[in-house]
Amino acid sequence: EEALDVLVAVWRESERLEVRGAMAAVIGVRRDAVDEALAGLRAGGLPVWIGNVNASTQFVLTGSAEGVKAALGQLGPRALSVVPLTMSWPIHSELMRPVADAIAPLVAGLSTVRKPDVPYYGPEGRPVADAAEVRRLLGTAFCFPTLWKETFEALVADGHRIFVEAGPGEMLSRMVRWIDRT
């Protein structure tokens, strides 16, 4: 229940602070090429980053609407596909930091967060060991990239082999197949 309170707080604070941006998927371009293009755009004053690393050549970009649009313009000719996403927030970017600061008191006061009983892997691809780390992730994960590829590879390396996708669609199941064909 408290996790839902955090999600609602992120939404409310994003709206109150008027945090705006865009997100888009880029498929079929190497990570180094994406990093180089985005670094050049940031050097030119356009905030844009990789927000999700879903597979070795599948990324979600995040940042200002202008930055994401410029990145798609640069990467589009080299990509198999570029797809603007219907997001108006720059989730998984530094532009969300004011929201994290605003919800910090709520996250600090969560009473039901405890040490995980089962392995809980954070967005950096490593297991979370204690309640403080769970709180940190609840309050800031939307400011940093989600390294799904690294997280999935860590799960497999730690012996996990059965994955169940909850919710609509098959995106996570497809990404699993892109990362590990065994």
N, C-alpha and C positions, 0 to 999 in steps of 0.2 A: 504494500500500500504506500509506503513512504517513497519508493522508487517512482511511483506514479506522481506523487507530489512534486518530486524533483523535475520530472518531465513537464508538468504543467507550469512550474516556476520558470523553466527554460523558455517555454513558449511565451509566458506573460512578460518576462524581462526582455526577450528579444523584440517583442512588439513595443513595450514601453520605451526601450532604448533606440527603437527604429533601426535595428541591425538589419541591413539588407545586403544581398549579394546574389550569387548564382552558383549552380553546379552543373557539370556535364561529364559524360562518360567518353573516354578515348580508348579505342580498342585497336590493337595491332601495331603499336609503336613501342620501341624499347625504352626502358626506364631512363637510361642516360640521355636519350634524345628529348624526352619529356622534361627532365630536370633542367637540361640546358635551355630549352625554350622558355620555361617558366622563370628561370633565373634572369634571363634577358628581359623579360617583361617586367619583373619586379624592379630590376635596375632602372627601367624606364618609368617607374612610378605606378605600375599596374599591379595591385596585390592579387596574386593567384598562386595556388599551391596544389600539390597532390593531396587530396583529402582521404582517398582510399586506395590502397594497393590490393586489388582483388586477385590478380594473377600476374605473371611475369610481363605481360603486355596488355593488361586491362586495368585502367585507372579511372578514378573519379576526380575531376578537378573541382576546386572550390576557391572562392574569392569574390572580388567585386564583379559586378555584371560586366563591366568593361574589360576587366582582366580575363575573365573566362571566355568572353567573346573573341578577344584577341588571340588567346591560346588556341581556340578551335580553328581560327583562321590560319595560324601557323602550322598546327599539327594535322589539320584535316587532309591536306594533300598527301601526307605520309601514312595516314591511318587507314585501317580497314573500315572503320566507322567512327564517327563522332556523333554523340547524341546529347543535345541539351536536355537537362532534367527539369522537372517542374518544381523547382525549389527556389524560394526567394530569400533563404538564409544561407550564409556561407559556412555551413556546418563543417566541422573538422578543419577549421582555419583559425589563425590568430585574431581574425576579426570578431570572433565570438568571445574573446577574453573579457570584455565588459559584462557579459552575461554571467560568466563564471564568477566574477567578482561579486556581482549582485546576489547570486544565490548561495554564496559561501556560508552565510550564517545558517541558512536552512540545512545545508548539507552537514555542517558541523554539529547540528543538533539532532541528527537522525538517531533514534533510539533502538531501532531494530537491526541495524547493520552490525554484523559480527564476523568473526573469522569463518571463511567458507568451509563447509563440511565436505564438499566435493571440489575437485579442481575447477577453479574459475580463471579463465584466461582473459587477461586484459587486452586492449587493442594493440599493445606493443608486441604481442606474441609470447608472453610469459605468464606463468601462473601467479595469481595474486595470493599472498600468504596471510594477510591480516586485515582486520576491519578498517584500520586507518587507510590502507591502500584501496580498499573497496570505496570508501568515502571519497578519496582523491579522484578516483575514476568517475564516480557518479557526478562529481562537481566540475570535472574538467575534460572528460574524454571528448566532448564535442569541440574542443579547441585544438585538438591534435589529430594527425592522420590515424586512420584505422589500418593497421597492417594485417589485413585478412590473410594474405598469402603466408606471411611469417607465422601468424597465429595458427593457421591450419597445419602448416608443416611442423610446428611444435607439438600440436595435439597428436599427430601421427607418430612423431618421434617418441612421444611418451606412451605409445601403445594404444591410443584410441583409434578404433576402426569403424565404428557404427555411428552415423550422424543422421539425425532426424531433423527435417526442416518443419518448423511450426509456422503457420500463417499461410497466406495466399502466395501463389507463384512458386517458381522453381529456381530463382536466381542463385541462392546459396548452393543448391545441389549442382547446378551447372558449374559454378566456380570450383567446387570440390573436384569435379571431373577435369577441369582445365588444369588444376594444380597437380593432382595425383591420379594417374590413370591405372594404378594397381588395384 
